Amino acid sequence: MTTAPSLLATCWTTAGTALPLAGQSLSPIPVAERIAATAAGGWQGFGLVHADLEAFLIDHTLADLRLMLADNGITHVEVELIEHWWASDERRPKSDRVRRELLEAAEVLGAQTIKVGPETGGHPVDPTTFAEAFDALATEAAAHGTRIAYEFLPFATHGPSLEAGIELVTQVANPTGGLCIDIWHVARPGTDYAVIAESLPGEYVFSVELNDAAPETIGTLFEDTIHRRLLPGDGSFDVPAFINAVRATGFDGPWGVEILSDHHRTLPLAEGLAAAREATLACFAEADRRLVA
């Protein structure tokens, strides 16, 4: 039997009605309330998206946020999301602003990782430019005491798969440039979990996210991703097998739980957090059972 896992509530798990869409990513729930509920619910980690951080800093400082996290016993922090970090067009100025602000936040808050995303808009991407930009971003992150976790997305138009993510981080070979591995983005496109255990060097596993899904995709893959995720163990993914595949790399947490669903958004914050934690711990119990069976 393994020790109890450290669990991190990713930004969307505590964001209420917010959505990862332009103009809809700001949570209506105050950051202080979200942190307090996360800690009271038995979680060890907390995630924050840039829009929430930006709004918080209108009337507060990063030092205020650091103290708030510490006072609530939160020991693991992640921030997100930097997009278009490789671009050289009109998208880059905003990307650079978010980059500066998240790097500063990570340094002050002691955030272990900053999540970054792939190209999802169909713009052409030169693989060499992409890799070089990732290397530069990871090197910059190191100077701020943090790391960069690339989240591959199956609906991305460049680097959409686990295999592509592995190729990126092993090619760049920067110790502060690794992967965010969301079970949804592995299982939904049908990638075998064995790829994690057999092909992914453990030193590049920076962030892991758990959730579940119905057997069939409803609507587009993106729509399914942001509207219909299920709690771990409530769907068609073999979450315990995924946990053990990730464990085989040497990763031992914190384990993110990312629930993006219309149903979850209707729940009171404490109730949603409790349900997500209970479901996740049940998956770990089954994963443990399989290890000793």
Secondary structure, 3 states (H helix, E strand, C coil): CCCCCCEEECHHHHCCCCCCCCCCCCCCCCHHHHHHHHHHCCCCEEEEEHHHHHHHCCCCCHHHHHHHHHHCCCCEEEEEEECCCCCCCCCHHHHHHHHHHHHHHHHHHCCCEEEECCCCCCCCCCHHHHHHHHHHHHHHHHHCCCEEEEECCCCCCCCCCHHHHHHHHHHHCCCCEEEEEEHHHHHCCCCCCHHHHHHCCHHHEEEEEECECCCCCCCCHHHHHHHECECCCCCCCCHHHHHHHHHCCCCCCCEEECCCEHHHHHCCHHHHHHHHHHHHHHHHHHHHHHHHC
